[in-house]
Amino acid sequence: MSDQHRFQPRRELGRTGFMATALGIGDLADRNVSLDACVATIRRAIDAGLNVIDTAPGYEDGYSEQIVGEAIKGARERLFVIDKIDRLAEPVAPQIDASLQRLQLDHTDAFVFHGLSSMDIYHNLTQPGGGFDQLRGCMTTGKTRLRGISSHNPDVLRAAITAGLCDIVMFPIGPFVDQRYIDDILPLVKASGVGTICFKTFGAGKLLGDTTGYNQPMQLRPRGKISSGGAEETEAVLPRLSVRECLHYTMTIDPDVALLGLSFPNEQDQAFAAARAFAPLTRVELEDIRHRALAARKDKGPCWWNPDPDA
């Protein structure tokens, strides 16, 4: 099946004019994994039909951008490529130029201010000649088509959206996030015609397994058995949700795109199967998953993407 027939129906990404797939390709850069292997993983997702891809210079110190640049060759025209501005206190244009060089592109579809979660920094960026004006200048010169922010603060998101400073916004939506993202920010964004690209469906992995986040392992409990290889077997200690439950939760809440960091083919296959089987959850089902997510993230370290990271 050709990629244009997969992950249908596609949906409008706000007012950007782009028809996006419900799932997007998040960061998977890992310097312990070869460039060729990382590129192949992204191309596998593109071949499956996904058409939104995200990167940032701070993801493994430019390695993510290098991977994305290689992976999208031959497919650039059908993808929505997002990159980020990491150093919020520094001039914008040189950062964009460096990112485009690593991507081997002359422009992206969007550049967003990365992790803009402080109201003080937000106000600095909105001053005359500040970051937002500089980003607008890069749009005028053709280095990017659109602008926005990635944020872990509902107050910053509300301010930027109501000020009309964003074409797209990126923020957490999943079974364990501050409820204001779901109840307040998402409806506001949609009413404003801004594209929504959301992350933390799996809570940085905390909801799926015994991890403090991003595959950082926790101590497992011995099972009292010896494996065939002579090692002591271990088992999961803490509660967890399934890929299907997490993804169906986010897809029911319905941002334009759920951005997933799927680093290996088996992870992709689980998510793709869950997306194909999607049916909107009932209110009771949503509440049950949200309740069990509280237990699934307990004792797994702070959730820094929430205004109260220990909530």
KAURPE-V770186 format. One record per helix or strand of 3 or more residues. SS is the DSSP state (~ for helix, > for strand). FROM is the first residue (numbers start at 0). TO is the last residue. If there is no record, write none. Layout:
# KAURPE-V770186
SS | FROM | TO
SS | FROM | TO
This chain:
# KAURPE-V770186
~ | 2 | 4
> | 22 | 24
~ | 34 | 46
> | 51 | 53
~ | 62 | 70
~ | 75 | 77
> | 79 | 84
~ | 91 | 102
> | 107 | 112
~ | 118 | 124
~ | 130 | 139
> | 143 | 149
~ | 153 | 161
> | 167 | 171
~ | 178 | 191
> | 194 | 198
~ | 202 | 204
> | 210 | 212
> | 220 | 225
> | 231 | 234
~ | 242 | 252
> | 256 | 259
~ | 264 | 275
~ | 282 | 296
